[in-house]
Amino acid sequence: MDARTLYQSGRSSTEARVVELCSKAAAMNSAEGRQNMSVFYAEGYGDLLRGFARSKQHCEAAASQKPFCLMRYAKAAEQGIAGAEENYGDFLKLGIGGPTDVTQARIFYRRAADQDQPDAFRKLQELERKT
């Protein structure tokens, strides 16, 4: 079973194996492996601690190899997928794979928060406090 199938299965018992496979792929300089590790660090998947610096590092490496990796998030966010909207907001806010754009991050956080993503609502509030 490959990492993508394990991840999509949603079974918590497979999380460590998914991270292991994607980590190995990333270590072999696989753009897809790096993209997956970027998501895992951004979300705190499995036993990984949330780490936006590491997420950014993996995402930028993937995007430099294959720009479509970052574009997958953008496309999913544009299609209204709440989790993608929140993650793409993170990437915009932090400048992952491109320039920092807090205005656009706010838009994607709002869209995700409107779909009851509690972390997106919290992140939106944090941005509002900073401005």
C-alpha positions in Angstrom: 0.0 0.0 0.0 1.4 3.4 -0.9 1.5 6.5 1.3 -1.3 8.3 -0.5 -3.7 5.3 -0.1 -2.7 5.0 3.6 -3.2 8.8 4.2 -6.6 8.8 2.4 -7.8 5.8 4.5 -7.9 8.0 7.5 -7.0 5.2 9.9 -4.9 6.5 12.8 -3.0 3.2 13.0 -1.4 4.0 9.6 -0.3 7.6 10.4 3.2 6.6 11.5 3.7 4.4 8.3 2.5 7.3 6.1 4.9 9.7 7.7 7.7 7.2 7.4 7.1 6.6 3.7 6.7 10.2 2.8 9.8 11.1 4.9 11.8 8.5 2.9 10.4 9.9 -0.4 11.3 13.5 0.7 14.8 12.4 1.7 15.2 11.0 -1.9 14.3 14.5 -3.2 10.8 13.4 -4.4 8.6 16.5 -5.0 5.5 14.6 -4.0 7.2 13.3 -0.8 8.2 16.8 0.1 4.7 18.2 -0.6 3.2 15.6 1.6 5.7 16.3 4.4 4.9 20.0 4.0 1.2 19.2 4.7 2.0 16.9 7.6 4.1 19.6 9.3 1.5 22.3 8.6 -1.2 20.1 10.1 0.7 18.3 12.9 -0.2 15.0 11.3 0.7 11.8 13.1 3.3 12.3 15.8 4.8 15.3 14.0 4.6 18.6 15.9 3.2 21.5 13.9 6.2 23.2 12.4 5.6 25.9 9.8 9.3 26.5 9.2 9.7 22.8 8.3 6.5 22.9 6.3 7.7 25.9 4.4 11.1 24.2 3.7 9.4 21.1 2.2 6.9 23.1 0.3 9.4 25.4 -1.3 11.6 22.5 -2.2 8.7 20.7 -3.8 7.5 23.9 -5.6 11.0 24.5 -7.0 11.0 21.0 -8.5 7.4 20.9 -9.6 5.4 24.1 -9.4 2.2 22.1 -9.6 2.8 21.0 -6.0 1.9 24.4 -4.6 -0.7 24.9 -7.2 -2.6 21.8 -5.9 -3.3 23.8 -2.7 -4.4 26.9 -4.7 -6.7 24.9 -6.9 -8.3 23.0 -4.0 -8.7 26.2 -2.0 -10.3 27.9 -5.1 -12.7 24.9 -5.2 -13.9 25.7 -1.7 -12.3 22.8 0.2 -12.2 24.1 3.7 -9.0 22.4 4.8 -7.2 23.5 1.7 -8.4 27.0 2.2 -7.0 27.1 5.6 -3.6 25.6 4.6 -3.3 27.8 1.6 -4.0 30.7 3.9 -1.1 29.5 6.0 1.2 29.4 3.0 0.1 32.9 1.9 0.6 34.3 5.4 4.0 32.8 5.8 5.2 33.2 2.3 5.5 29.5 1.6 6.3 29.0 -2.1 5.9 32.7 -2.9 5.6 36.1 -1.4 3.8 36.8 1.8 0.3 38.0 1.2 -1.6 38.7 4.4 -4.6 40.2 2.6 -5.1 37.0 0.5 -4.4 34.8 3.6 -7.2 36.6 5.4 -9.6 35.9 2.5 -8.8 32.1 2.6 -9.0 32.0 6.4 -12.4 33.7 6.2 -13.7 31.2 3.6 -12.4 28.2 5.7 -13.9 29.7 8.9 -17.2 30.2 7.2 -17.1 26.4 6.7 -16.6 25.8 10.5 -12.9 25.3 10.4 -12.1 26.3 14.1 -8.3 26.7 13.5 -9.0 29.0 10.5 -11.3 31.1 12.7 -8.6 31.4 15.3 -6.0 32.3 12.7 -8.3 34.9 11.3 -8.7 36.4 14.7 -4.9 36.5 15.2 -4.5 38.4 11.9 -7.2 40.9 12.9 -5.4 41.5 16.2 -2.2 42.3 14.4 -3.7 44.8 12.1 
